[in-house]
């Protein structure tokens, strides 16, 4: 009943995740439209946007929705707005976000991205995934689990990214908050004015018909 009528092969699913049918501009316009029509005060919606924007600067992919919703709940912001705001993170923005966060993180921790290991960040993602797959198979075979690549991945990517993403995440979140409040308030005021005008017109028509 809830399945798609048109079957999408796996490669098409991946391509559309990286580049939506209408492009990221259209996707951004849709998110902006949904933001404006959310229930709640401008401050509540903006706090949700702030939470989602901050979470985008964390390296915990797959948990962004959960983290954004939790942070929005703590901040008493709109949870739906926080989920929509995570779309700030996409294939077009994750590379600069990762670069900025890692550079700041390694600087704050007094470490270096490469050090004695010259693998690229993408290679470290692959190596960590390889360790996970190897350890999964080791549960059913005689192979010995290995955590070397995962340790390297944590020490050189995840932890520095987590530390370094705090400052730019806060800056992005605060900027989004102060930009969103007046825009959402203006939209809600215009929408309320249109509704009042429509109700007045209907009331006048009802009085004329009596």
ABEGO torsion letter per residue (X at the ends): XABBABBBBAAAAAAAAABBAAEAAAAAAAAAAAAAABBEBAAAAAAAAAAAAAAAABABBGAAAAAAAAAAAAAGBBAAAAAAAAAABBAAAAAAAAAAAAAAAAAAAGBBAAEABABBAAAAAAAAAAAAAAAAAAAABABBBBAAAAAAAAAAAAAAAAAAAAAAAAAAAAAAAAAAAAAAAAAAAAAAAAAAAAAAAAAAAAAAAX
